Amino acid sequence: MDVVPDRELHPEPPSVTVVETGESDVEELRERLAQWDAAVLDRDETAATELLAGDFALELVQPVRNVMDREVWLEMLPDYVVHEWDVEEQILDLDDDRAAVLRRVRMSATVMGEDRSGVFVMSDLWRREDGVWRVWRRHSTPLMARRLGGEPADD
């Protein structure tokens, strides 16, 4: 399998690795990814609704296990205030109608009034449904695991 380096359209783009696939598929996914980022950063529930698969879930395993379904995530979106968002590293993998976007993101955010800042490893799993890429799952893990509210996680 050949790996082809690629770059996102940012002033200082993160390094990106794309497993060789159809260029139009890669561009289409990149466009949807930019829309996904914008929906989160702008807290745009209408855009997010269109981007999410019907069975979307945000799944966390660290610092505590939590699964938030689509409806709950959309209700929480207005209270997810991102102050800074920097994608430091990114890998895109596509396979037919499935894709994985793996990222290391440095962000400053307030979620429901609680600080949620730090460096996170995020995995977005995408499915193409009726010809349109939709986010099926997001996994997010802080590199420095702390519970919301600043308490250290149990070891």
N, C-alpha and C positions, 0 to 999 in steps of 0.2 A: 504494500500500500504506500503510495507516494504521499508525502506531506508537503504542502505548498504554503510558504509564509504569506501573510496577507496583512493589510492594515485597515483599520476603521477610519472614518472621516471625522477625526477630532483634531484640535490644534496640536496636542501631543498624544498621538494614539497609543493605546496599549499594544503590546505585541499580540498577534493573532495567528493561530495555526488553523488552517482549514484542510480537512481531508478532501482530496480531489473529488469533485462532483460537478454537476452542471452549473456553470457560472450563473445562469438565470435563477436557479434555486438558491444559491448563496446570496445573490443580491436581494431576492425576495425576502429571505429570512432576515438579512441585515436591516431591511426597511421595517419589517415587523418588529424586530428587536428595538430599533430606535423609537418606534411608536410605543412599545411596552415601557421603555425607560421614561419617555415623556409622560405617559399616563400616570406612572408612579410619582414622578417628580412634580407634576402639575396637580396631582390628586384628582385626576379626571375620571370620574366614575363611568361616564358614557363611553369614553375610549377604552377603558379597562374592560368593561362589559363585552365589547366587541372583540377584544383580543383574547379573552379567556375561554378555554374549553368549558363546556357545561359541567364537567366533573373536575374542574380545577381544584387544587388544594395547595396551600402553603404548609410544608412539613418541616418541623424542626426536631433535631435530636439532641442538640446541645444549646444552652446549658440545661434545659429540661425538654422532654419530649412533648410536642404539641402538634396537632393537626388542625388547621383552620380551613374549612371548606369555602367554596366560592362566595356564597351568600355572606358569610361572616367576614371574609376578607374585604369584600366590596363595602360592607357597612363600616369597617375600620379605616378604609382608605382616607376619608377626610381628616382623620386624626393621625395620619402617618406623614409628618412634616419633615422633608429632607432638606437640610440646610446646605450640605455639600455632598457631592457624589463624584468619585473618581474611580473609573475602571482601570486598575493597575495592570491586569493581565486577563486575557480572554482566549478561549479555544472554542471554535465552532466545529461540530461534527454533524454531518448529514448522512442519512441512509434512507433513501426513498422518501417516505412520508413521515419520518421521524427525525428529530434533531436534538442535540444537546448543546447548550451554551454554558460553558464552565467559566467562572469569573472569580477574580479576587478584587473586591471593591472596598475602597476606603470611603466611609461616609460619616457624616454628622447628621443625626436625625433625632426627632422626638416622636415617640409613638404613644399615643393616648396619655400625653403629659410626662412620660418617662424617657430619660435619655437612652438612646439606642445607637450610640456612636462607636466607631471602631473599624477594624478591618474584618471583612466577612468573606467567606468562600460561598459563592452562590452557584447553584446548578438550576438552570431552567430547562425543562424537558418540553419539547414542542411536538405537536402532531399536525399534519396537514389534513384538515377535514373539509370535504367538498371543495378542494382546491385552495383552501386558505389556511395559513399557518396560525395555530392557536396554542397558547401556553397551557400545558396540561398539569405540570407540577413545578413548583419552585421549592428548592431546598436551600436553606440559609444557615450557615454555621459561623459564629464569631470565632476569630482566631484566639482572642483572649476571652474565655467564657466567663461571663458574669450574668447573674440573674437581673431581670429588669429591676430598677431601683438601686443598682450598684452593689448588691450583696454578692460575694464570691460564690461560685457554684460549689456544691458538695463534691468532694473527690471520691 
